[in-house]
Amino acid sequence: MLFISCKQAYNPPIITSPGSYLVVEGVVNNGNDSTIIKLNYTVNLTNKIASSPVLNAIVSVQDDQNISYSLTGTTSGKYFITNLNLDNSRKYRLSIKTINNKQYYSDYVPVLNSPPIDSIYLSVSNNTVNVNSTAHDPTNKVQYYRWDFNETWIIHAAYFSYFKSNGITVLPRDLINDNIYQCWLSDTSSTIVLNSTSKFKQALLTNNIVTSFPLNSEKVANKYSILLRQYALSADAYSFWINLKKNTEKLGGIFDPQPSQINGNIHCETNPAEAVIGYISVGNVAIKRIFIDKQQLPFSIPNLPYSDCMIDTLLYRYFAPGAKIPVNQVNEFINYNNGATTIKIPIVAIQQPGGPILGYTASSPFCVDCTVRGSNKQPLFWK
């Protein structure tokens, strides 16, 4: 008997669906900080474009007394306004009108201000560093919370470079204005962090873990800082974020929840059947920053990304085995305008005491230049 089989590609409708839906991200900020609303359209899973920003829309914050505050658009699909000092006795909504004349509104919601962040501290357990926060609301009005954050930490290159090439020749490096050994690397939160005091007698949050990383992480190899933002949520907003977290972070395992409908509070008035993704809350945002030095944590050997880094010796006159004509390795690997193809950065000079420079030790940019990964300009907030 002859068995013939073939494979055919199966593209589920969700992948091939041409539909694009409006995604609204942001919070209407009651206070001196800016309100930033980000608008995007969803893109097909097979599309090579990662995002599709909504440009030239008319975006405004409106209250229930017909007072409106217009937001200014940018070329990246972000719309902003500063110093929105809102009336806590009124309700507010977001209005969006796109260039194809589609009108979207969020539901009117009351102003719900976040209580202050009482403290941020680091704790260590099982070789894991936990960033914890505490907060309380003496009025007991806020029972649901969300957090996001920006992290910044110092990184060092594997080797300290005392020299640089201008493309033609090697020169001493300006160690004050062109130091590429120490940089600052930053990252933003990538998960949805939520918590609630609804089951507690007191509106008190303690030992609330907002992020974790290994004790040997490069983040705490030198100095680490985190800027934490705390948002107050209504019960409906909390349900939206819980559902969104389940749909985006807890899928793939056999015991994980199945994808479900994400119902926000934004609707298309032009086409009520159209799905819109997002939830608009109104209120101030509590912000707090801390700095942590490595001396404040238990000793640990940091896990640095330089295990493959090696130092090469590059000479102005190098004789390969059996060769009678020398090769200028400095031009071949360092001076990129003189024919270098595999670029290396000089580290220290090779010379006899009082004698001429014979060449340089060098390594790859990744191992010598920290700006490959971060910025050597100290952030304004750093201390």
C-alpha positions, 0 to 999 in steps of 0.5 A, a space after each residue: 500500500 502507498 500512503 501519501 500525505 501532505 502538509 498545508 498551512 493553516 492561518 486562523 481567522 484571527 491572524 488573517 483578519 484585516 480588521 484594525 481596532 483603536 487602542 487607547 493608552 494613558 491616564 488623564 492626569 489631575 495635576 502638574 504632570 502631563 497627561 499623555 494619551 497614546 493612540 494606535 491601531 492594532 496590526 495583523 499578526 503577519 504584518 511586518 509593521 510593529 505599530 500603527 500610530 493614529 495621527 492628526 486626531 482631535 483629542 480632548 478631555 471633557 467634563 460633565 459641564 461641557 468644558 473641554 481641554 484640547 490635547 496636542 498631537 505628536 508624530 508618534 501618535 501621542 497626545 498631551 496636555 500639561 497642568 490639568 487642574 481638574 475639579 474633583 466634584 465633576 466627572 470627565 471623559 476623553 473625546 477622540 475624533 480621527 481623520 476618517 471622522 470616527 468619533 470615540 468617547 470614554 465613559 464619564 468617570 469621577 476624579 480618583 486621586 492616588 494617595 502618596 507612596 509611603 515608601 519603596 524598599 528592596 528586600 532579598 529572598 532566595 537570591 532574588 531582589 524584590 522592589 517593594 512599595 507601601 501605601 495607605 489611604 486614610 480616607 479609605 476611598 482608594 482600594 485598587 491600585 496599579 503601578 508602572 516604573 522606570 528603572 535606571 542603573 550604572 553599567 561599566 564596560 569590560 575594559 577602560 579605554 585610554 585611547 581612541 581613533 579618529 579614523 586615521 590615527 590613534 589619539 589619547 582619549 578625553 577621559 572627562 568628556 569622552 569616557 566610555 567606561 561608565 554609562 547609564 542604562 534604563 528600562 520600563 515596566 513590561 508587566 501589569 502590576 496590580 493590587 487591592 485592599 478591598 479584602 482588608 479592614 484598613 486601606 493599607 498596602 505593605 510588602 507590595 512587590 512591584 518588580 523582581 530580579 536576581 541578586 547577581 543582576 547587573 542592575 545592582 552591580 553598581 547603583 540602581 534607581 527606580 521611579 515608581 508611579 502609583 495609580 488609583 483605580 475604580 473597581 471597574 478599572 481594576 477588573 479591566 486591568 486584571 482581565 488584560 493581564 490575564 490575556 497578555 501575560 498568563 497564556 500558553 500553559 495548559 492551566 492558564 486561563 483562556 483568552 477572553 473579551 476585554 471590555 474597556 470604557 471607550 466606545 465608538 459613537 460612529 459605529 457602536 459595534 466596533 471594538 475599542 481597547 483601553 480604559 481611561 481613568 482620571 486622577 493624579 499620579 503618586 510618584 516616588 524615586 529611590 536609589 540603591 547602592 550595591 553596598 546596601 545588598 548582600 554581596 554577590 558576583 554580578 552576572 555581566 554580559 562580557 564572558 566572551 570579551 577578549 583583549 587583542 594585541 595590535 602592532 604597527 609592525 606585525 610579522 606573521 609567521 614566515 612573513 617578511 613584510 610587516 602588517 600594520 594591525 592598528 590600521 587593519 583593526 583600529 583606524 577605520 578610515 585606513 581600511 579597517 573592517 573589523 573595528 576594535 577600540 584601543 585600550 592601552 598603549 604598548 611600549 617600552 619605558 621611554 620608548 615609542 608606542 609599538 601598538 595598542 591592546 584593543 577589544 570589540 566595541 561591545 566590550 570597551 564602549 558602554 554607549 553600545 548599550 547605554 548613555 554616558 550622559 548622566 541623567 539629570 535626576 541622578 545623585 
